[in-house]
Amino acid sequence: MSNSFATMPRLYNQFLSPRKYIPGKRRISIYWTWSYPWEANRDTNELDNRFSTMAEVRRAGWPNFESIEYSEKMFLQGIAGTLELFHLGTVRFQQLAGEVTSHPVSIFQRIDQAGQRLPIDERILNDTDTLMVFGLDHMVTEQEASPEEINAISNWLKREGTCLVLSPHHDVGVSEDLKERQMEYKHHGDPLVPRQQRFGTYTRSLMKGLGVPVINRYGLRPATINGTNQLAPLNINKDLDSRGWLNGVTTFNFHMHLPHYAVTTEDSKLISVLARQPIDMSHPHPFIEAGNTEFNMFLWMPPSGERVGEILLADSTIFTTLFGSDPSLDQFWKNIARL
């Protein structure tokens, strides 16, 4: 991850002059679905459904965050510090995408640090070709897409060349059975994730409104090679990838708990599963016990009917360097920026 705070993205919702449109070059925007104040102000005595504090991250990740820029003098140590860390993790993607597109990547939050609420509307959409919706809102914060937002995005997807990337995060600990929650926790092995951490009300409501037949489930640990953090290769269906989203791609980056994007329709023409990720089978999980060895990692909805824009599903952690990076991931980012 880049430690250059000079390249820190702007974190408040503010509208600068629209990006100067360059023909053939895509304009990319990232939209964080959370309410920053609600997430940052969560009671740290609550065990479930909150982000870790930066102090907890430092303890669990010691000594990775013991340099001066993460100290109490330089970095917020509560939950807000962890939210800032997520922002920092996307800097390298922003830099690479900017090099490919010749446009800076715009960053927006549904509700920012100053309490400014920003729905997805024409202010964002008129200056965007690829919109990435990072679904990291805890369900308890009750973020939902409004009918006006769904209508605005539907109309935007009627514009030639648009692409919507939906990234609902994991849904851990759904069961009321505490033993099952503990099984899930032992499976992914991340001490910073509570026994219940449910994400994605906003993206779920958006998917429902747009007719995207997918739901995010679980938090599965991907298989790695020889106990390293190098992922086992993706199982890619190249025959379905007619657009070339995964050209030159073999793996994404490692993350301990990734969502399974379960398809809820049998209409194979509506949506295609382009990549599946092998699961780490060393610890049991309800999804494994149901007979699964892979989970859906990257999906594509080609244009259909009045919708000429494309819809992709990929977890937001694929676009951050907090969990590592390699040339395969760089190539995936370039594909997203170019296509």
Secondary structure as GFF3:
##gff-version 3
##sequence-region A 1 339
A	DSSP	three_ten_helix	5	7	.	.	.	ID=ss1
A	DSSP	beta_strand	28	35	.	.	.	ID=ss2
A	DSSP	alpha_helix	36	40	.	.	.	ID=ss3
A	DSSP	alpha_helix	54	60	.	.	.	ID=ss4
A	DSSP	three_ten_helix	68	70	.	.	.	ID=ss5
A	DSSP	alpha_helix	79	89	.	.	.	ID=ss6
A	DSSP	alpha_helix	91	101	.	.	.	ID=ss7
A	DSSP	beta_strand	106	111	.	.	.	ID=ss8
A	DSSP	alpha_helix	122	125	.	.	.	ID=ss9
A	DSSP	beta_strand	130	135	.	.	.	ID=ss10
A	DSSP	three_ten_helix	139	141	.	.	.	ID=ss11
A	DSSP	alpha_helix	147	156	.	.	.	ID=ss12
A	DSSP	beta_strand	163	168	.	.	.	ID=ss13
A	DSSP	beta_strand	171	172	.	.	.	ID=ss14
A	DSSP	alpha_helix	178	188	.	.	.	ID=ss15
A	DSSP	beta_strand	197	198	.	.	.	ID=ss16
A	DSSP	alpha_helix	201	210	.	.	.	ID=ss17
A	DSSP	beta_strand	214	220	.	.	.	ID=ss18
A	DSSP	beta_strand	235	236	.	.	.	ID=ss19
A	DSSP	beta_strand	258	263	.	.	.	ID=ss20
A	DSSP	beta_strand	272	278	.	.	.	ID=ss21
A	DSSP	alpha_helix	286	289	.	.	.	ID=ss22
A	DSSP	beta_strand	294	301	.	.	.	ID=ss23
A	DSSP	beta_strand	310	313	.	.	.	ID=ss24
A	DSSP	three_ten_helix	316	319	.	.	.	ID=ss25
A	DSSP	alpha_helix	327	338	.	.	.	ID=ss26
###
